[in-house]
Amino acid sequence: MTYLPHMLKRKPLCAALAVATLSFAGLLAVPATAFAQAAAPVATSSDATAQTTDSAKAKQDEKTRKTDKAKDDSTTNLDAVVVTTYAQSIDQNVQDKREANSIVEVINAQNIAQFPAKNIADALAHVPGVVISRESGEGKTVSIRGLAPELTLTELNGNYVASADTSAGLTRSFNYTLMPANMFSDIKLYKSLEARLDEGGIGGNVDLRTRRPLEMKANDGFVSANMAGSDNSSKIKPQVSALWSWKNKDETFGFLVAGSEQKRRDINYTANANSWHWWGNDCTDHATCTAPPTDIHGKPYGGDVAPNIDLWSGGGVVDQGGNTYNGYWMPQQFSTSRNQLDLKTKGAQATMQFKPSDHFLLTGNYFRFQREQTQITNTLEVPEWGLPGNSNYADQQGRLLANNGLSFDPSHTVVTGANYVLPPAGTGCNATVNPSTGAVRQAVDVCSTEIPWVTGNYSVEKATSQTLNLEGEWDNGGALSGTFNVGRTWAKGGPSVELGMAAKPRNFVNGAWVDGSNGAAWTLDGKPTLTAAPGVLQAMQNGAGQVDLGSTGSNMVNTTTSQNFAQADFTWAFDDSWMQSLQFGVKYRDNKAEQQSNEVRWYCKGTESQFQTCDPNAGQLPAGFLQANSLDGSSEVYNDNTFPAINFPAYYNYLNSTYDRVLYNHPENKSSIQEKIAAAYVQANFDTGTIRGNVGLRFVSTKQDLTVADQITTNNAVYYHDPAGNILICPASGVNAGGGACAAGDFQYLPREVAVIQNYTNATTSKRYNKLLPSFNIAWNVTDDFLVRAAGSQALARANYTDLAQLGSLTNNTQEYYNDRKQFGAPLPGWYGSGANADLKPFTATQFDLAGEWYYAEHSVLGLDLFQKKVKNFVVPVTVNNLTVNVGGTEENFLQYSTNANGRSGTSKGIELYTQHTWDSGFGYIGNYTLNKTNETAVTLGDTAVGKAELIGSAKYAANVSVFYEKNGLLLRASDNWTGRTMQGLASGLPIYSQPYHQIDLNGDYEFNKHVMVTASVINLNKATPHQYLGGDTRARLVSLEYAGRQYYVGVTYKFGDGT
């Protein structure tokens, strides 16, 4: 017996349902439709489980078709249609959607070897209502209908697939960069829910389907080889993939193996303006501000926003010319970065099927997806260290703001540039005697140039996801059939090497500063630009540089996630009845997620003292620690006149060869979540011939046990002091006041274990909640060519793992620390930190759809879908000022704390328009437009209001247009993608938005015959640059501007077997 998707048969009209549905139809101004995706592989996998089928098997249909299909060799899809071209694949997408009972988008493969999108997320980006996030130019996560990626449930063959991130993010959203696209046969995106579908996808459920050997011909397969490149990199990297399927002549046993390895070098360029503050005199708190925060129109912020705006503790500033500045927005740092990624992704599939009789089928699957990444990030930064306070400039130390050194936007409320210059020797802060007071300054207090700050990061990272399952399908031709599925999915991710390092263009030699730079400047006007002294790199290489030991070290976080699952699903089919079938089943899931912190320490040999304090020369910066030449400072997103950079491999090798490298575990610094989820459902499927659909109820019970770890750090004095409180300078003997080693002429640093005290605390939380989730889907064939749909459901999704149980960091800066570091921009004494919020409530939503689809011609469709989702308890990342936080059992007031908070209730509503048409000439198009509106609602942290926000991930609009030509083996396709302003989160009380984004991709292939094909793609032809900014009143507050490059792919594919 061959397992094929069910094709619905239409039956007599049920008048009551028709009248009800007609009342919905009257609300429509334009009919709605199905959408066929622009990039896709062949839909061959049949879907036998109740969890993943579009509709239950109707036993009466089975009986009438049993003879015809018992020995049919061509068991590919829907009446044995074999999809071999792009036009056929998008036509199949429409047919699959048309026959579905719920609101579904379908993407089918073009043929056995080809999924024209290089990435699953990139393929989904062309679906109505979908917005994706990108990493290194590649689709990473998927948001649906204005909801965050964590609210998109991604499943593999109908079950959750554990995901991991190379950077150790702990999330429920799936990392699509792990998966090679051509391993999949089709994708189903469920926008309306059914009782049989797993909960967790308030935005939608994405089901990725793979091929099975008994559904393919024996010895079918392919081998594909590609080369990948980018305009940001001269490196060309290979990519290979292959698949082979076999089955015996009796079609009772088969196996399939597939594998993929892809390499790529990406270079990303980024400009960042970080940590925006309001700078105003007397603004140590909002109650005393003489110039309270305003938007660019001069309007003060309301009481729900103003208390959470970050105020700069030093107030306004005075420049070298005596000009005063008061009441404005300014970032604490501006930086430009070059990030080099050497990527390798691997994928493997092994599937076996055994059919001992026509009534029983066993399928076993194993999948492994892996991403390895070596990353070197070089950053050039101008922090706020050169800024004075608001008192007399000459009375201050280490302050470099030039005359008229700040520039502003037209409203004069947003700083868009700063210029820092070292005063001439003997003047201002660059004098050994304070010109205002006459007091003699310590040599260390004479100002020097710490800018531009040369910093960055070096890491070797890996993420792996694996899934193993066994499923059985039983159907003896009677009324009752069933399936079972048991399995495990697990993933881990994080770095094995993580090194941060920084250097400054100055050195303290023989009791005096030697400067390698006379200052730096930055501007956000036009293309962001950082300007530094042209000779700064050479000066640093010649000795006017130092390692910033306080910003050098290695901390790593690694994560693991897993799920064990078991489910049983049953279908009771009815003969000769409008009630087609009754589906019911149960499912049990045991989830676990952990996040563990580790640290690499380098000890002086034979000691247990870290090199920063035991080696007097640790702060020296030999020329070999820097790259020999400046990096190219010109990119699509910034212009730097020079770009000195750290040679990270050289410095890392130096540390390992000079000192003892020790991996220092913090077993107590581990957070974990254990979830036990039980679900049961019942779903009735009906078909009157004109009206069909389903109605169902799902019950789900969730038990969560959380353990949340916080690292508590106390920053004490950094240096040794004399009785008068002056910082001690290391004498020529190289012995500090404590008897330890120091570098002659440098500061005398206290031992690290004295300057920094760390301990840990753990808190546990347990909670349980139950939820009933009703749903319905109705499809009414008004005419043979016009279809009206209505759907509604209640949905549930659990808060993201990281939001519930991320590792916390709680830091107490003492007065002594502030006294030692205030000239370098240290924050005011007090508590600062970030952490999880174990009290977050689960998301719940009530959602409705009303849609119309007009199939006005063969291969053509025009459609409209109205949707509304009312989401309660949505989660927003926030930064809050003056919040009480429990620290090891003691309530402490935090001057600033970052965490996640629940929004009270947010609504996402909108309209999707979509169309598809193909002409006999070979030309065709696919297009869609989504208009999405989300309301702004209050966000609270406990009883504290922390601002207002829209739903995270919501975009005002999204549009896609693909035009193609396919004839005589040649396919040419151009895709244009627009995404409107997208909500990303809250910072300093204000929303962070991504500005509208526009990307053009080109794809082409040519088939010489049914076996050999060449392909070519250009991704991001128009060199699009994602841009984030702070606040809804202006784009002047830059957060980030990124360019990941224009990517190129060229390849050849050989298909063996029958070539389909």
Rosetta blueprint (number, residue, H / E / L):
1 M L
2 T L
3 Y L
4 L L
5 P L
6 H L
7 M L
8 L L
9 K L
10 R L
11 K L
12 P L
13 L L
14 C L
15 A H
16 A H
17 L H
18 A H
19 V H
20 A H
21 T H
22 L H
23 S H
24 F H
25 A H
26 G L
27 L L
28 L L
29 A L
30 V L
31 P L
32 A L
33 T L
34 A L
35 F L
36 A E
37 Q L
38 A L
39 A L
40 A L
41 P L
42 V L
43 A L
44 T L
45 S L
46 S L
47 D L
48 A L
49 T L
50 A L
51 Q L
52 T L
53 T L
54 D L
55 S L
56 A L
57 K L
58 A L
59 K H
60 Q H
61 D H
62 E H
63 K H
64 T H
65 R H
66 K H
67 T H
68 D H
69 K H
70 A L
71 K L
72 D L
73 D L
74 S L
75 T L
76 T L
77 N L
78 L L
79 D L
80 A L
81 V L
82 V L
83 V L
84 T L
85 T L
86 Y H
87 A H
88 Q H
89 S H
90 I H
91 D H
92 Q H
93 N H
94 V H
95 Q H
96 D H
97 K H
98 R H
99 E H
100 A L
101 N L
102 S L
103 I L
104 V E
105 E E
106 V E
107 I E
108 N E
109 A L
110 Q L
111 N E
112 I L
113 A L
114 Q E
115 F L
116 P L
117 A L
118 K L
119 N L
120 I H
121 A H
122 D H
123 A H
124 L H
125 A L
126 H L
127 V L
128 P L
129 G L
130 V E
131 V E
132 I E
133 S E
134 R E
135 E E
136 S L
137 G L
138 E E
139 G E
140 K E
141 T E
142 V E
143 S E
144 I E
145 R L
146 G L
147 L L
148 A L
149 P H
150 E H
151 L H
152 T E
153 L E
154 T E
155 E E
156 L E
157 N L
158 G L
159 N E
160 Y E
161 V L
162 A L
163 S L
164 A L
165 D L
166 T L
167 S L
168 A L
169 G L
170 L L
171 T L
172 R L
173 S L
174 F L
175 N L
176 Y H
177 T H
178 L H
179 M L
180 P L
181 A H
182 N H
183 M H
184 F E
185 S E
186 D E
187 I E
188 K E
189 L E
190 Y E
191 K L
192 S L
193 L L
194 E L
195 A L
196 R L
197 L L
198 D L
199 E L
200 G L
201 G L
202 I L
203 G L
204 G E
205 N E
206 V E
207 D E
208 L E
209 R E
210 T E
211 R L
212 R L
213 P H
214 L H
215 E H
216 M L
217 K L
218 A L
219 N L
220 D E
221 G E
222 F E
223 V E
224 S E
225 A E
226 N E
227 M E
228 A E
229 G E
230 S E
231 D L
232 N L
233 S E
234 S E
235 K E
236 I E
237 K E
238 P E
239 Q E
240 V E
241 S E
242 A E
243 L E
244 W E
245 S E
246 W E
247 K E
248 N L
249 K L
250 D L
251 E L
252 T L
253 F E
254 G E
255 F E
256 L E
257 V E
258 A E
259 G E
260 S E
261 E E
262 Q E
263 K E
264 R E
265 R E
266 D E
267 I E
268 N E
269 Y E
270 T E
271 A E
272 N E
273 A E
274 N E
275 S E
276 W E
277 H E
278 W E
279 W E
280 G L
281 N L
282 D L
283 C L
284 T L
285 D L
286 H L
287 A L
288 T L
289 C L
290 T L
291 A L
292 P L
293 P L
294 T E
295 D L
296 I L
297 H L
298 G L
299 K L
300 P E
301 Y L
302 G L
303 G L
304 D L
305 V L
306 A H
307 P H
308 N H
309 I L
310 D L
311 L E
312 W L
313 S L
314 G L
315 G L
316 G L
317 V E
318 V E
319 D L
320 Q L
321 G L
322 G L
323 N L
324 T E
325 Y E
326 N L
327 G L
328 Y E
329 W E
330 M E
331 P E
332 Q E
333 Q E
334 F E
335 S E
336 T E
337 S E
338 R E
339 N E
340 Q E
341 L E
342 D E
343 L E
344 K E
345 T E
346 K E
347 G E
348 A E
349 Q E
350 A E
351 T E
352 M E
353 Q E
354 F E
355 K E
356 P E
357 S E
358 D L
359 H L
360 F E
361 L E
362 L E
363 T E
364 G E
365 N E
366 Y E
367 F E
368 R E
369 F E
370 Q E
371 R E
372 E E
373 Q E
374 T E
375 Q E
376 I E
377 T E
378 N E
379 T E
380 L E
381 E E
382 V E
383 P E
384 E H
385 W H
386 G H
387 L L
388 P L
389 G L
390 N L
391 S L
392 N L
393 Y H
394 A H
395 D H
396 Q L
397 Q L
398 G L
399 R L
400 L L
401 L E
402 A E
403 N E
404 N E
405 G E
406 L E
407 S E
408 F E
409 D L
410 P L
411 S L
412 H L
413 T L
414 V E
415 V E
416 T E
417 G E
418 A E
419 N E
420 Y E
421 V E
422 L L
423 P L
424 P L
425 A L
426 G L
427 T E
428 G L
429 C L
430 N E
431 A L
432 T L
433 V E
434 N L
435 P L
436 S L
437 T L
438 G L
439 A L
440 V E
441 R L
442 Q L
443 A H
444 V H
445 D H
446 V L
447 C L
448 S L
449 T L
450 E L
451 I L
452 P L
453 W E
454 V E
455 T E
456 G E
457 N E
458 Y E
459 S E
460 V E
461 E E
462 K E
463 A E
464 T E
465 S E
466 Q E
467 T E
468 L E
469 N E
470 L E
471 E E
472 G E
473 E E
474 W E
475 D E
476 N L
477 G L
478 G L
479 A L
480 L E
481 S E
482 G E
483 T E
484 F E
485 N E
486 V E
487 G E
488 R E
489 T E
490 W E
491 A E
492 K E
493 G E
494 G E
495 P E
496 S E
497 V E
498 E E
499 L E
500 G E
501 M E
502 A E
503 A E
504 K E
505 P L
506 R E
507 N E
508 F E
509 V E
510 N L
511 G L
512 A E
513 W E
514 V E
515 D E
516 G L
517 S L
518 N L
519 G E
520 A E
521 A E
522 W E
523 T E
524 L L
525 D L
526 G L
527 K L
528 P L
529 T E
530 L E
531 T E
532 A E
533 A L
534 P L
535 G L
536 V H
537 L H
538 Q H
539 A H
540 M H
541 Q H
542 N L
543 G L
544 A L
545 G L
546 Q E
547 V E
548 D L
549 L H
550 G H
551 S H
552 T L
553 G E
554 S E
555 N E
556 M E
557 V E
558 N E
559 T E
560 T E
561 T E
562 S E
563 Q E
564 N E
565 F E
566 A E
567 Q E
568 A E
569 D E
570 F E
571 T E
572 W E
573 A E
574 F L
575 D L
576 D L
577 S L
578 W L
579 M E
580 Q E
581 S E
582 L E
583 Q E
584 F E
585 G E
586 V E
587 K E
588 Y E
589 R E
590 D E
591 N E
592 K E
593 A E
594 E E
595 Q E
596 Q E
597 S E
598 N E
599 E E
600 V E
601 R E
602 W E
603 Y E
604 C L
605 K L
606 G L
607 T L
608 E L
609 S L
610 Q E
611 F H
612 Q H
613 T H
614 C H
615 D L
616 P L
617 N L
618 A L
619 G L
620 Q E
621 L L
622 P L
623 A H
624 G H
625 F H
626 L E
627 Q L
628 A L
629 N L
630 S L
631 L L
632 D L
633 G L
634 S E
635 S L
636 E L
637 V L
638 Y L
639 N E
640 D E
641 N L
642 T L
643 F L
644 P L
645 A L
646 I E
647 N L
648 F H
649 P H
650 A H
651 Y H
652 Y H
653 N H
654 Y H
655 L H
656 N H
657 S H
658 T H
659 Y L
660 D E
661 R E
662 V E
663 L E
664 Y E
665 N E
666 H E
667 P E
668 E E
669 N E
670 K E
671 S E
672 S E
673 I E
674 Q E
675 E E
676 K E
677 I E
678 A E
679 A E
680 A E
681 Y E
682 V E
683 Q E
684 A E
685 N E
686 F E
687 D E
688 T L
689 G L
690 T L
691 I E
692 R E
693 G E
694 N E
695 V E
696 G E
697 L E
698 R E
699 F E
700 V E
701 S E
702 T E
703 K E
704 Q E
705 D E
706 L E
707 T E
708 V E
709 A E
710 D E
711 Q E
712 I E
713 T E
714 T E
715 N E
716 N L
717 A L
718 V L
719 Y E
720 Y L
721 H E
722 D L
723 P L
724 A L
725 G L
726 N L
727 I E
728 L L
729 I E
730 C L
731 P L
732 A L
733 S L
734 G L
735 V E
736 N L
737 A L
738 G L
739 G L
740 G L
741 A E
742 C L
743 A L
744 A L
745 G L
746 D L
747 F E
748 Q L
749 Y E
750 L L
751 P L
752 R H
753 E H
754 V H
755 A H
756 V E
757 I E
758 Q E
759 N E
760 Y E
761 T E
762 N E
763 A E
764 T E
765 T E
766 S E
767 K E
768 R E
769 Y E
770 N E
771 K E
772 L E
773 L E
774 P E
775 S E
776 F E
777 N E
778 I E
779 A E
780 W E
781 N E
782 V L
783 T L
784 D L
785 D L
786 F E
787 L E
788 V E
789 R E
790 A E
791 A E
792 G E
793 S E
794 Q E
795 A E
796 L E
797 A E
798 R L
799 A L
800 N L
801 Y H
802 T H
803 D H
804 L H
805 A H
806 Q L
807 L L
808 G E
809 S E
810 L E
811 T E
812 N E
813 N E
814 T L
815 Q H
816 E H
817 Y H
818 Y H
819 N H
820 D H
821 R H
822 K H
823 Q H
824 F H
825 G L
826 A L
827 P L
828 L L
829 P L
830 G E
831 W E
832 Y E
833 G E
834 S E
835 G L
836 A L
837 N L
838 A L
839 D L
840 L L
841 K L
842 P L
843 F E
844 T E
845 A E
846 T E
847 Q E
848 F E
849 D E
850 L E
851 A E
852 G E
853 E E
854 W E
855 Y L
856 Y L
857 A L
858 E L
859 H L
860 S L
861 V E
862 L E
863 G E
864 L E
865 D E
866 L E
867 F E
868 Q E
869 K E
870 K E
871 V E
872 K E
873 N L
874 F L
875 V E
876 V E
877 P E
878 V E
879 T E
880 V E
881 N E
882 N E
883 L E
884 T E
885 V E
886 N E
887 V E
888 G L
889 G L
890 T E
891 E E
892 E E
893 N E
894 F E
895 L E
896 Q E
897 Y E
898 S E
899 T E
900 N E
901 A E
902 N E
903 G E
904 R L
905 S E
906 G E
907 T E
908 S E
909 K E
910 G E
911 I E
912 E E
913 L E
914 Y E
915 T E
916 Q E
917 H E
918 T E
919 W L
920 D L
921 S L
922 G L
923 F E
924 G E
925 Y E
926 I E
927 G E
928 N E
929 Y E
930 T E
931 L E
932 N E
933 K E
934 T E
935 N L
936 E L
937 T E
938 A E
939 V E
940 T E
941 L E
942 G L
943 D L
944 T E
945 A E
946 V E
947 G E
948 K E
949 A E
950 E L
951 L L
952 I L
953 G L
954 S L
955 A E
956 K L
957 Y E
958 A E
959 A E
960 N E
961 V E
962 S E
963 V E
964 F E
965 Y E
966 E E
967 K E
968 N L
969 G L
970 L E
971 L E
972 L E
973 R E
974 A E
975 S E
976 D E
977 N E
978 W E
979 T E
980 G L
981 R L
982 T E
983 M E
984 Q E
985 G E
986 L E
987 A E
988 S L
989 G L
990 L E
991 P E
992 I E
993 Y E
994 S E
995 Q L
996 P L
997 Y E
998 H E
999 Q E
1000 I E
1001 D E
1002 L E
1003 N E
1004 G E
1005 D E
1006 Y E
1007 E E
1008 F L
1009 N L
1010 K L
1011 H L
1012 V E
1013 M E
1014 V E
1015 T E
1016 A E
1017 S E
1018 V E
1019 I E
1020 N L
1021 L L
1022 N L
1023 K L
1024 A L
1025 T L
1026 P L
1027 H E
1028 Q E
1029 Y E
1030 L E
1031 G L
1032 G L
1033 D L
1034 T L
1035 R L
1036 A L
1037 R L
1038 L E
1039 V E
1040 S E
1041 L E
1042 E E
1043 Y E
1044 A L
1045 G L
1046 R L
1047 Q E
1048 Y E
1049 Y E
1050 V E
1051 G E
1052 V E
1053 T E
1054 Y E
1055 K E
1056 F E
1057 G L
1058 D L
1059 G L
1060 T L
